[in-house]
Structure formats: structure tokens, C-alpha cells
Amino acid sequence: MKDAFGIPQSLLVLGGTSEIALATARRLVARRTRTVWLAGRPSPALEQAAAGLRALGAEVRTVAFDALDPESHEAVLGKVFAESDIDLVLLAFGILGDQAHDEREPVSAVRVAQTNYTGAVSAGLVSAAALQAQGHGSLVVLSSVAGERARRANFIYGSSKAGLDAFAQGLGDALHGTGVHVMVVRPGFVRSRMTAGLEEAPLATTPEAVATAIELGLRRRSETVWVPGALRLVMSAVRHLPRAVFRRLPV
């Protein structure tokens, strides 16, 4: 169960090598979290992530999980929940893709959509049902400001995040009053492996800053978290720009 400050004792990370997820896990372990499950494709990186958290004092287990295999999600995640209650599920997997390449190769574009949206819908619903069955817990979904309005430069990725964001909001409404809390996190440009080599956008942030915002959001039981917070006002203005004007922006 969570403590009086909303910090979970147990954490399940879907996307166990995500830099944002691991920064969040480190921050939570430093506070109170003692049990961590890292779900992802088996790899040296996953084992290295687990070892890093163990060094901080957490009990860490890894589980083979593939976002692109939704048929396996119920069985894989069911085994985790069968072993113990999970206070927090952090849905953190996703891929950026390559916009120019993916426009030319629709199969690649579909992989972005299937990972970021279809896989997340499956894993999100399975996790939500398990949290509801145990009667408590939080589901934190890593969305993106890219989903607020599709940009020419990354509309394939942006559209997948728009779908994910809408799904997570609806799921939160569906679970209201059940004891399960859903929180959508909308970071801007995050300096990470995924964005390495890309031109940095204004109001860029770090995995550690996102982790700090997630912890604060959990304490407040927020439904939506913007990182940095100023993006909320920025994106409100961007959403309402006439399309003809938006097209001319260097985005």
C-alpha cells in the first residue's frame, strides 16, 4: 500500500529500460518503494537497470514483456499481480520512429502506432483490471505534448500519443470512484537516448525532472501532469492557433 504521502511500496514498470521510468524508480526507491518489477524485452540493458535499482536497496525482478505481443499481456502481467499487490504501474514504453523514413515505409509507421497506442491500450486495460481487482493502486501513463496537436515534423509519433492520451483520460474517467487512480504525464522534449541527435526544442527537460513531477503528481493525486508546467499554457495557445497559421510555424 502507499504511505501517507502517496509513495508506493511496490512498482511495476512497463518499459523497463525507459530512462524516464528508471529515473522515477530511483526517486521512489529513495523515498519508500521497496519492490520493483521491470517488464521489457530480455536484454543486457534490462538486467543492468535491475542491478542499478538493487544497488539502491530495492528488491527487483525482471519479466519478459513485449508491447507488440498484446495476446501475451494478460498472462504475463497476470503472473506479476498474482504474486503480490502492485501499488503503481508506470506505463513507459514507446518509440519515436523516424518521420521521413516512416512516411515512405508505412509498415514502419504502423510499428510506431502499434507500440505507442495498440500495445499501450492492451497493457493499460490489463493493468487497470488487475488494480481494480485488488481495490487500489495508480496507473501512470507517459504521454507527450506531441499528442496535443500533430506537427508536420512528427505527426506519426504525435498521432499515436494523441490516441494514447485520449485513451488514458477515458480510462481514468471509467475508473473514477473504484480506488484506482490514473495519471497522464505530458513531458515536452526530454533529453534522452531517444532524442539524441535531434534539435532541442524550447522548454526541454530531463528524465530526472519528469520523475520529480511524477512523484509530486502522485502525492497530489493529480490527473494530468505537464513537464515543465509552463507547457500547459504554451500548448493551450498552440491548440487554438488557426491551421493556416500553424502550418507556417517552424515545427
Disulfide bonds with the S-S distance in Angstrom:
none
